[in-house]
């Protein structure tokens, strides 16, 4: 048995998971942060806020950057500075990884330091992936491997849920701007993902049928579907359950809603990092805490990141109570009969009037207390495995 580190930077919530590749092992370590990058006066960055380094303070915040990867205009920070979005994503990943440092020198799939795998949106094209790869290399994260959301989610499914390996799995991902359908077989995506914009009238069942037909497959070829989400719609359990029920009724296949569900890709990436193993017996799927129970989305943003009119709309939709953000009632519910209208307006960043040269975000998001807790937890997990093997 080995452990791996998986991470995903989402539109509103970013997640890091430390998990084992052995099906049925205890729940993983999970770190969840708001996808808000705080830039300090000394150039350091912190994902999700916290205390700035000694002798420094926050000079700006950056959000809405995941959707801007590949955009030549970059993304604007709250102080007007513009950055390359892929550099900001790399800095956010770097901040997450540093919360686990120092990494142990054992426990990885090759016996050394655990590997790190980052998931990226399945709809990205080769240029977007290459841009992020270059930014990760430049920021000192050249050892971080990349995998699509769909491939990561399906790794979780085949490790924890599937009754047999090598299945054809449909990854149905919903976000605030639409849906992405990806077909994965034997752990590898079958060609490009299919993107469907919200409000176009097509139902989840017709969208999945379109993806199957493009490859000449019939619904009977499909073995399972995993439903995941990102953004505000990820909080609407009824909407996601409606999507799952509609797909199950139409195609007669096993349909599950991924854990989190916006954290499923990070969990799957951790399983890939640890060295994927197919399930050999039925297991209780690994659970993850819902992100809205452990983080406050948008309310932690400092500075005018959104246009005033958008802020007003968001504040009317968000209800913050006892540290919990509840937004489900502000979202449209999916009709199980197949209306397919899921989502809300995506958060954006007000563009500066005069574009400035894209900068590069550098720094770290290390938090000493969390690093110690994560390191201790990882060592405890490894110790438990050793005892188990000896017995």
N, C-alpha and C positions, 0 to 999 in steps of 0.2 A: 504494500500500500504506500502511496505517496500523496503529497499535497500540492496544490497549485493555487495561483492567485489569478483571479479573473476580474476585469473591470469594464465598466461601460459609462460613458459620459452621455447622459440623456438630455433632452431639451429643458427639463425642469429639475430632474433629480439624477444624481450620479452615484454609482454604487461600486464598491470593491468587495469581493468575496474571497475568503480563504477556505478551500474545501478539499476533501479527499476524493480520489477517483474510485474508491471502493463503494459499490452500491450498498445502501442501507446504513452507512456510517452516521454518526451524530451530526446534528445541524451545524452548518458552517459558521465561521465568523463573518459578520456583515458590517460594513461601514457605509453609511448613507450621508450624502452631502447635497445641499442645494447647488444647482448648476449656476452659481454666481461666483465669478473669479474676482477676488479683491486684490488690487495692485497696491503695493506698499511704496513708500517714498524711496526706499533703498533698492527697488527693483524686485524684491521678493513678491511672491504671489501666494494666496491662500484660497483654496476652493471651499466655498460655503461659509466663509467668515472665520471668526475666532479671534484670538488675540494676536496683534501684529508683533513682529520681532522687536526686541528691546531697542529703543532709540529710533523707532520708525513708526509711521502711521499710514493709514489708508489714504490714497490720493485719487482713487477711481475704482469703479467696478465695471465688469464686462459680463453681459448675458446675451442670450439669443445667438450664440456663435456657432452652435453645431449645424444649424441650417444654412450657415453662410460659408461653409467650407467650399473652396473652389471659386468663390466670388472674388473677382479681381479688386473690388472696392473694399474688401475686408469687412471688419465690424468696428463700430464706434464704441468707445468706452464712455462712461458717464462724464468724464472730464473733456471729451471731444477728441482724444487721441484715437487714432485708427490702428488696428492690428490685423495681421493676416489671421483669418479664422482658424486655419489649421494649426497655427502656432499656439493659439489660445487653447484649442482642444488638447494639444500635446502638453501644454503647461498644466491644464486641469488633470490630465492623467498622471503627470509627474507629481503633482501635489497629493493625489490619492496614494500612489505607490510609496511616497515618503512617509506616509502614516504607518506603514508596516516596517520601516527600517529601524534598526538594522535587521535584514533578513537572515535567518539561520543558514549555516553553511551545510546543512543536511536536510533531508526530507523531500527533496525534489525527485522527479521520476528517474533521474540518472544518479541519484544518491547525493547530489550536491544541493546548491541553493534552489529553492522552488522556482519554477518557471512562471512568467507573467504573460498572460494573453489578454488583449483588449478587443472588445467587440465594436464594430462600426455598423452604421445603418445599412441594411441589405440593399437599399435602392441606390447606394453610391456607385458611380462608375469607376473605371480604372484610374482615371485622372485624379479623382477625389482621394482614392486609396493611396495613390503614389504621393500626393501632396502631404497627407498625414504621415506616411512612412518617412518622408524626408524630414518633416518637422520633428518626429520622434527621434530620428538619428541625430539631428542637430542639438536636441535638448538633452542628449545623454541617455536616451531610452532605446538604443539600437537593439537591445536584447528582447524588447517587448514584441511578441508576435501578434499578428492581426488576424481576426476571423470575423465573418459576417454575423450579424445578429441571428439570422435564421439558422446558420450552421451551429452556432453556440447553443441556441435553444433546443435544436434537435439532438445535440449531444446530451443535454440534460434528459430529454425524453427517452432516448435509447438507453441511457445509463440507469434511469430510475423507474421508468414506466413500461417501456416496450416489452412485449413477450418474446420477440425475436429480433435479431439484428438485420441490417440491410433493408429496412422498410422504406417505402416511398411516403414521405411525411410532408404535409402542407404546413408551412409557417405563415399564419395569418396575423399580421401586425397592424394595429390600429393606432393612429396618432391624431393630433388635433387638426391636421390638414388633409387626412384621407386614410388610405389603407395600402399596405404593401403585401403582396402574395409571392412567396418563394417556395419552390418545390425542392426538397432535399432528399437525396437517395444515397445510402451508405455514407452519410456524413458530408456529402459534397453537394453544393447547389447545382441544380440542373439549369444551366444557362442563367440569363438575367432575370431579375425580379420584375414583377408586374406592379406598376404604381397606378392607383386609382384615386383621383381627387375627390374630396368630400363634396356632397351636394350634387353629384352627377346623376343620381337616381338608380345606379346599379346596386344590386343587393350583394351581400357577402357570398351567397351561393353562386350567383352568376359570375362574380369576380374569380372565384376559385375554379369554376368551370372553364372560364376563359384561359386561365393559366394551364389547366390540364390539356385543353384542346390544342394549345399552341405547340405542345410536344407530342401530340398524337395519342395521348393517354385517355382512357375512359375513367369515369368515377370509380369503377370496380378495381382499378389499379391502385387506388389510394388506400393506404393502410391506416393513417391517422392524421389528425390536424391539431396543432398547438396554437392557441390564441394568446397573443401578447399585446401590450399597449405601451404608450409613452405619452407624457404630457398630462393635461387636465383630464382627458378621457380615461386615463388609467385609474382614476378614482371612482368611476361609475361602474360598480360591480354588476348592476342590473344590465347595463348596456353590453358589457363583455359576455355575460352569461347568455344574453339574447343572441349574440353572434354565434357562440358555441352551440346553443340549442338549435339554431337555424341550420347550421352546417351538419350537425349530427342527424337531424331529421331528414335533410335532403339527400345526404350521401350515405347514411347508414354506417358511418365509421366512428372510431373512438376519437372523441374531441375533448381536449383538456384546456383549461386556462392556466397558463404558465404561472409559477410562483412569483409573487411580487405585485402585479405581473410585469412591471417595467424593470424588474431586477432579474428576470429569468435569464437574459443573455449574459449577465455578469456571472451568474452561477454556472451556466453552461461553459463559459470561457474558463472558469476555474477548473472544471472537470477536464476540459481539453488540455489545460496547462499541466494538470497532474498526470495525464496519460489516460486517454479514454478507455473505459472497459464496458463492454455490454453487460446488461443485467443477465444473470444466470438463474435468478429466482425472483418471485414477486417481492417488491420492496415498497415500503412506505416512502413516497416521494419526499425529498428534502424540502423543508419549509423555510420560508423567509418572512421576516416581518414586513407588513405593508408600509411603504415609505411614508405615507401620510400620518402614521402613528409616531414617527421618530424624527420628522423634519418639518419645518415650516417653509413652504414654498412661496416665493415672491415677497412675503412679508419681511424677509431678511435683507432685501435689496436696499442698499444705501445709495441715494442719488437718483436723479431723474433719468432712469434707464428707458422708460416707456413714454410715448407721447401722452400729454395730459388726458386726452379723451379716452385713450386705451386704459390708462390707469383707473379712470373713473369706472369704466365698464368692468374691469377686473375686480376692483374693490367691492362693487355691487354683487359680484358672483362669488366672492370668497367669504366664508364665514369662519373666523378663527375663534376657537373655543378651547380653553385649557391646553393650549399648545398644539392643538390638532387642527389641520386645515381641512374643511369639509366643502367640497365643490360639486358633489354628485348631483345635487338638486338643480344646479345651473346648467347641466348638460342634457342634450336630447337623448332619450332612451331608444335603443334599437328595437324595431319591431321584429319579433321572431319570425314574422311572415316574410321578411326580406326587404324592408324599405332601404336598409343599408346606409342611412344618413347618420353617421357617427361623428362626433367631434365638436370642437369649438374653435374660435379664432385663435391662431397661434400667436404666442408672445413675440414681439419684435423689438428692435432697438431703433430709436430715432437717429436718422443719419445726420451727420454734421453738414452744414451748408457748403463748406469748402473741404473736399477730401484732402486728408493729409497722407503723407507717406506711411505705408503700413510698417508698423514696428514689430518688434519681436518681444513676446512676453517671456521673461525668465524668472526663475526663483523656485521656491519650494513651499509646500504646505505642511511641513512637519509639525506634528503636535506631540510633544514628549510623552504625555500621559497615555495617549492612545497607542503610541508605538510600543510602550512597555506592556500594556494590556494585550495587544495583539501578539507580541513576541511570546509572552507567558502562555497565552492560550494555545498558540501553535505548538510550543514545547510540551504542554500538557496533553494535547491531542496525540503527538508522536509517542509520548511516554505510555499513554494508554494502549496504543497499538502494539508497542513492544511487549507490554505485559500480556496482552491478549494472545500474541503469537507464542510467547513462552508457555502459556497455559495450554 
